[in-house]
Amino acid sequence: MAIPVCRALVPDSHPTCFSNLSNGTSFPKKRSLLFCTSSSQLYPVRSEVCFCVGTHLIPHPNKVERGGEDALFVSSYNGGIIAVADGVSGWAEENVDPSVFPRELMANASSLVQDEEVNYDPQILIKKAHAATSSIGSATVIVAMLERNGILKIANVGDCGLKVIREGRILFSTSPQEHYFDCPYQLSSEMVGQTYLDAMVSRMELMEGDTIVMGSDGLFDNVFDQEIVSTLKTHGDDVAEAAKALADLARNHSLDSTFDSPYSLEARSKGFEVPFWKKLLGMKLTGGKLDDVTVIVGQVVSSSNINVLDEITGI
C-alpha cells in the first residue's frame, strides 16, 4: 500500500497517559498534573525541578465521535515526559482509521519511558516506540523529556511543535519539518516514511518559572506566538486553564474565514492564492485551518518539598 498524501492527527491507552480516545466521555477535555519528586541530595547547590502540566484536546468537528486523530501522553518519570502525535488523515481514503497508528505509537512510547535502552533519550524513545507499532498508518510526533537538573531534551519528526517561554518572551521554538506545504515528515508503517534518524533533536537548560507549550499543528497553524505569550500571562500558574484557553483560541481562529492565520500566511508565501477574480476584487487567501487541536502547557517548578501527584491515570 502506498503511503497516502499528507495530513491529519491522535490518542493512547496506557494507564498513565492522557488521550482523546472515544470511550463515551465528552469532549473537549482538560487535565492538570504535577510531576514532582521530593528533593534529593544529588544536587545540593541547585534545586531539582519538574513539570506541572495541563492538557486540553478538541477534536475536529467531524471527528468528535471517535475522539479525533490526535494523541498525547504525559509521564511523571524523572522530571516529566510529554509527547504528542498527529495522525495522517489521508489514510481514511485507504479505508484505514488514521487514529489507530498514533494511538498505538503513544501507548508504546508511554510504556517504554523507563526502558534501559531508551536511557532518557527522546530520539531513542521514538525509535523503540515506532518499532513496536504494528498498526497501519502514519503520524508526526514530538517528545520532550525534562531531567531533574533542568535539562530539556526534545526530538520531533514533522510539524508537532514546542515553544519555551521565559519572562514573557519566546526563548525557543522547534522548527517544523515538511516535504512541501502541508505535507510534513512522518513516521509510518510503510518503508517510505521517515525514521527516528530524521528527528530534529534539541537540548536546552530550563529554569524554575519557565513555561513550555507543546501541541499539534492544529494549535500552531491557528495561533501566533504573541497570542500564546499573552494567553499564558492571563492565566498565570493555572496550566490547565492556559491549555484550555489556547485550545479554544485555536478552534475559534480555525473557524474564522477572515482571520489571517499563521496557516494562511504560510500558504500565501508558498504561492497559494484565491481565484483570479477574487484577487481583482482585492481579496486574499485568509482563514484558519480546521483541525484537531492538542495543547500541553508545562510549567517548570521546584520539586523541593513536593510529593509526587499522580492521581490522574486516564480519561
Residue pairs with C-beta under 8 A, 6 or more apart in sequence:
1 94
1 136
1 190
2 190
2 192
3 138
3 188
3 190
3 192
3 193
4 88
4 90
4 91
4 93
4 94
5 90
5 183
6 88
6 90
6 179
6 182
6 183
6 184
6 186
7 88
7 89
7 90
7 182
7 183
8 69
8 86
8 87
8 88
8 89
8 90
8 91
8 98
8 291
8 292
9 60
9 68
9 69
9 70
9 71
9 85
9 86
9 87
9 89
9 98
9 99
9 102
9 139
9 216
9 217
9 218
9 291
9 292
9 294
10 20
10 68
10 69
10 70
10 71
10 85
10 86
10 87
10 98
10 99
10 101
10 102
10 103
10 106
10 139
10 292
11 19
11 20
11 21
11 67
11 68
11 69
11 70
11 71
11 72
11 99
11 102
11 103
11 106
12 18
12 19
12 21
12 71
12 72
12 73
12 103
12 104
12 106
12 107
12 110
13 19
13 21
13 103
13 107
14 73
14 106
14 107
14 110
14 111
15 313
15 314
16 73
16 74
16 75
16 76
16 110
16 310
16 313
17 72
17 73
17 74
17 75
17 106
17 107
17 110
17 314
18 29
18 31
18 55
18 57
18 72
18 73
18 74
18 312
18 314
18 315
19 67
19 71
19 72
19 73
19 103
19 106
19 314
19 315
20 27
20 29
20 57
20 59
20 67
20 68
20 70
20 71
20 72
20 292
20 294
20 315
21 67
21 103
21 315
22 65
22 66
22 67
23 67
23 315
25 315
27 57
27 58
27 59
27 64
27 67
27 68
28 56
28 57
28 58
28 59
28 244
28 247
29 55
29 56
29 57
29 315
30 54
30 55
30 56
30 240
30 241
30 243
30 244
31 54
31 55
31 240
31 312
32 52
32 53
32 54
32 55
32 238
32 239
32 240
32 243
32 312
33 52
33 53
33 54
33 74
33 76
33 309
33 310
33 312
34 50
34 51
34 52
34 53
34 301
34 306
34 309
35 50
35 51
35 52
35 53
35 74
35 75
35 76
35 79
35 80
35 146
35 308
35 309
36 50
36 52
36 76
36 301
36 303
36 306
36 307
36 308
36 309
37 48
37 50
37 148
37 303
37 306
37 307
37 308
38 303
38 304
38 305
38 306
38 307
39 47
39 48
39 302
39 303
39 304
39 305
40 48
42 48
42 148
43 148
43 149
46 149
46 150
47 208
47 302
47 303
47 304
48 79
48 148
48 149
48 302
48 303
48 304
49 79
49 146
49 148
49 149
49 150
49 206
49 207
49 208
49 300
49 301
49 302
49 303
50 76
50 79
50 80
50 146
50 148
50 300
50 301
50 303
50 306
51 79
51 80
51 82
51 146
51 212
51 298
51 299
51 300
51 301
52 237
52 239
52 298
52 299
52 301
53 74
53 80
53 82
53 239
53 296
53 297
53 298
53 299
54 238
54 239
54 240
54 241
54 242
54 243
54 244
54 296
54 297
54 298
55 72
55 74
55 240
55 243
55 294
55 295
55 296
55 297
56 240
56 243
56 244
56 246
56 247
56 248
56 293
56 294
56 295
57 68
57 70
57 72
57 247
57 292
57 293
57 294
57 295
58 68
58 218
58 247
58 248
58 250
58 251
58 292
58 293
59 66
59 67
59 68
59 69
59 70
59 292
60 68
60 69
60 290
60 291
60 292
61 290
63 69
63 99
63 292
66 97
66 99
67 99
68 99
68 292
69 86
69 87
69 89
69 98
69 99
69 102
69 292
70 84
70 85
70 86
70 87
70 102
70 216
70 218
70 292
70 293
70 294
71 84
71 85
71 87
71 99
71 102
71 103
71 105
71 106
71 139
71 294
72 82
72 83
72 84
72 85
72 106
72 294
72 296
73 81
73 82
73 83
73 106
73 107
73 109
73 110
74 80
74 81
74 82
74 83
74 296
75 81
75 82
75 110
75 113
76 308
76 310
77 113
77 114
78 120
78 145
78 146
78 147
78 148
79 145
79 146
79 147
79 148
79 150
79 303
80 145
80 146
80 298
81 113
81 122
81 143
81 144
81 145
81 146
82 143
82 144
82 212
82 214
82 296
82 298
83 106
83 109
83 110
83 141
83 142
83 143
83 144
84 141
84 142
84 160
84 214
84 215
84 216
84 294
84 296
85 102
85 105
85 106
85 139
85 140
85 141
85 160
86 102
86 139
86 140
86 141
86 158
86 159
86 160
86 216
86 217
86 218
86 292
86 294
87 98
87 99
87 100
87 101
87 102
87 137
87 138
87 139
88 98
88 137
88 138
88 139
88 140
88 186
89 98
90 98
91 97
91 98
91 101
91 136
91 137
91 138
92 98
96 136
96 137
97 137
98 137
100 135
100 136
100 137
101 133
101 135
101 136
101 137
101 138
101 139
101 189
102 137
102 139
102 141
103 135
104 133
104 134
104 135
105 129
105 130
105 133
105 139
105 141
105 187
106 129
108 128
108 129
108 130
108 132
108 133
109 125
109 126
109 129
109 143
112 118
112 125
112 128
112 129
112 132
113 125
115 125
115 128
117 124
117 128
118 124
118 125
118 128
120 145
120 147
120 153
121 145
121 153
122 143
122 144
122 145
122 153
122 154
122 155
122 199
122 201
123 155
123 196
123 199
123 201
124 196
125 143
125 145
125 155
126 141
126 143
126 155
126 157
126 187
126 196
126 199
127 195
127 196
130 187
130 195
130 196
133 187
133 189
134 189
135 189
136 189
137 188
137 189
138 186
138 187
138 188
138 189
138 190
138 193
139 158
139 186
139 187
140 156
140 157
140 158
140 159
140 160
140 184
140 185
140 186
140 187
140 216
140 217
141 156
141 157
141 158
141 160
141 187
142 154
142 155
142 156
142 157
142 158
142 160
142 161
142 162
142 174
142 214
143 154
143 155
143 156
144 152
144 153
144 154
144 162
144 212
144 214
145 152
145 153
145 154
146 152
146 206
146 298
146 300
147 153
148 303
150 205
150 206
150 207
150 300
151 203
151 204
151 205
151 206
152 164
152 203
152 204
152 205
152 206
152 212
153 201
153 202
153 203
154 162
154 174
154 201
154 202
154 203
155 196
155 199
155 200
155 201
155 202
156 162
156 174
156 177
156 199
156 200
157 177
157 185
157 186
157 187
157 194
157 196
157 198
157 199
157 200
158 176
158 177
158 178
158 184
158 185
158 186
158 187
158 194
159 176
159 177
159 178
159 184
159 185
159 217
159 220
160 214
160 215
160 216
160 217
161 173
161 174
161 176
161 214
161 215
161 217
161 219
161 220
162 173
162 174
162 212
162 213
162 214
162 215
163 170
163 172
163 173
163 174
163 212
163 213
163 214
163 225
163 228
164 170
164 171
164 172
164 173
164 204
164 206
164 210
164 211
164 212
165 171
165 210
165 211
165 212
165 213
165 228
165 229
165 232
166 207
166 209
166 210
166 211
167 209
168 229
168 233
169 229
170 225
170 228
170 229
171 204
171 210
172 202
172 204
173 225
174 200
174 202
175 200
176 184
176 217
176 220
177 184
177 185
177 198
177 200
178 184
178 185
179 185
181 266
181 267
181 270
181 272
184 217
185 194
185 198
186 193
186 194
187 193
187 194
187 195
187 196
188 194
206 212
206 300
207 300
208 300
208 301
208 302
209 299
209 300
210 299
210 300
211 232
211 239
211 297
211 298
211 299
211 300
212 296
212 297
212 298
212 300
213 219
213 228
213 232
213 246
213 295
213 296
213 297
213 298
214 295
214 296
214 298
215 246
215 250
215 293
215 294
215 295
215 296
216 291
216 292
216 293
216 294
217 289
217 291
218 250
218 254
218 289
218 291
218 292
218 293
218 294
219 246
219 247
219 250
219 293
219 294
219 295
220 262
221 250
221 254
221 261
221 262
221 263
221 288
221 289
221 291
222 249
222 250
222 251
222 253
222 254
222 259
222 261
222 262
222 263
222 288
222 289
222 291
222 293
223 246
223 249
223 250
223 253
223 262
224 262
227 249
228 246
231 242
231 245
231 246
231 249
232 242
232 297
234 242
234 245
235 241
235 242
235 245
237 299
239 297
239 298
239 299
240 297
242 297
243 295
243 296
243 297
244 295
246 295
246 297
247 293
247 294
247 295
250 288
250 293
250 295
251 293
253 259
253 261
253 288
254 261
254 288
254 289
254 290
254 291
254 293
255 288
255 290
256 287
256 288
257 286
257 287
258 286
258 287
259 286
259 287
259 288
260 286
261 286
261 287
261 288
261 289
263 287
263 288
263 289
264 285
264 286
264 287
264 288
267 285
268 284
268 285
272 285
273 279
273 284
273 285
274 283
274 284
274 285
